[in-house]
Amino acid sequence: MPITCSSAEIAAEDKRCSRGVSVAIKSVSIAFGGRTVLENFDIEISAGEFVAVVGRSGCGKSTLLRSVVSLETPQSGTIALGEVAAIGGKPDVRVMFQDSRLLPWRRILPNVMLGLEPALIPQARKVLAQVGLAERADDWPATLSGGQRQRVALARALVHDPNLLLLDEPLGSLDALTRIEMQQLIEDVWRSRGFTAMLVTHDVAEAISLADRVILIEGGRVALDEVVNLPRPRTRGSARFAALEERILGRVLQRRSAF
Amino acid sequence: MDTHKPGSALKTKLHPRTLMRQALPWVLPILLLIAWQWASSAGILPSRFLPAPRAVLRSFVELSASGELWSHVRVSALRALSGFVVGGGLGLLLGLLTGSLPWAETLLDTTIQMVRNIPPLALIPLVILWFGIDESAKLFLVSLGVFFPVYINTFHGIRSVDRGLLEMGRIYGLTGWPLYREIILPGALPSILVGVRFSLGLMWVILIVAETISARSGIGYMTMNAREFMQTDVMVVGILLYAILGKLADLLAKALERYWLRWNPAYQTAR
């Protein structure tokens, strides 16, 4: 039985319902053909937390994400997901990629239903409505725009009511307006469902506007671990937002000029 | 009276254009037919070499009225289809096997690639020796010829299924048959259908040769038999029948493509 938060629970801002799982990554090392991508990498993510991982391209942030769902196998170290007390079982982990990865030969609703029993059709329709695409249920993915396809991909992940949602630059290929819209959508569903979220992005502003914590990866290690203490929903124009963005960007660029 | 309704203007303009587009492919064949008829009646083209179109039409009507034509067509079509089902089915199965299982590829692919380079028609002397000239000889030759295009394209189709979709499928808990049904088979289908279209063409070529060399019925037999009696009109009827049947097979393949690949924008507008 999927557990969803009641609106009363969400109302109390810091008493989020415990849908999420904790993630513990301990001294993980990954290398591809002799080139080390992650070296003795450690991070702890608590249940329900939204963590953004930033860094320059090729820094290993996607590899980190992929290793959490076993798409990459670390040479050493451990990655452990916490138990979900409420369901007492294996946590459900879903991924959203930069490309939507919808099946082009299935219409939208069957795409959202991927891997589900037909009995869950009403639920799939509900989630599709939540991302604003209820009326496109019977269309082919090829007829949707890039932003709409990503919304379907989000719906597909949400239908499973995941305990951990991994976002691998899901908004990287969208235009600026659609991006902001999608960021709000992601924040909304995260706040209402309380799963743990791990977002990989190269956009520092996106990381700050969504995450509780921003982690910068450099040289295969954590170079910066910054808690974002701004009230939600966050406005990009605010001085504290700009100052934080400036600091993180400065940190990224400083390292670059040192080489 | 300058204010045209845009809709009606478009309609009257569009109508002759679509008509022309539909008629255009037939202009050349009809001109050829007219030239042919003219050359025959002017005596430039002796009927010993090529009968007049009217004579061909007459013999077509006679042959079909007597039922002789249809019995030959039925025999040929049955041979072609059964060869296609056997050879194409085996090609599909083996292609799926070697495409999905690495050990099956290691075991079988080298052998299949070697046999592939033998033209099926080069086997005719041996096949006659093995099977005589009855049905099994034709079935064997057509199956063999049809097998390879289906096999190779199935294998290739499975290998070129989008890695990203496979990854996604595994994350969503698909393994075994569901993964096959949802992602691998539909992903390989465009390539498989290319193989099917290829084999449908090859199917007729091989059957024609096999029937003209050794048969007691079928369109090829009818054509060869007519040669004995210098009935050029019957020979031309036979040749044209192959052209029509080949075109029908291709239309069928195209219809299958348009139905199965209707999700693909490239096939939605294709005529």
Interface residues (C-beta under 8 A of the other chain):
Chain A: V69 L71 V93 R94 V95 F97 D99 R101 L103 P104 W105 R106 R107 L114 G115 W140 P141 A142 R156 H160
Chain B: G164 L165 E167 M168 G169 I171 Y172 G173 L174 P178 E182 I183 P186 G187 L189 L261 R262 W263 N264 P265
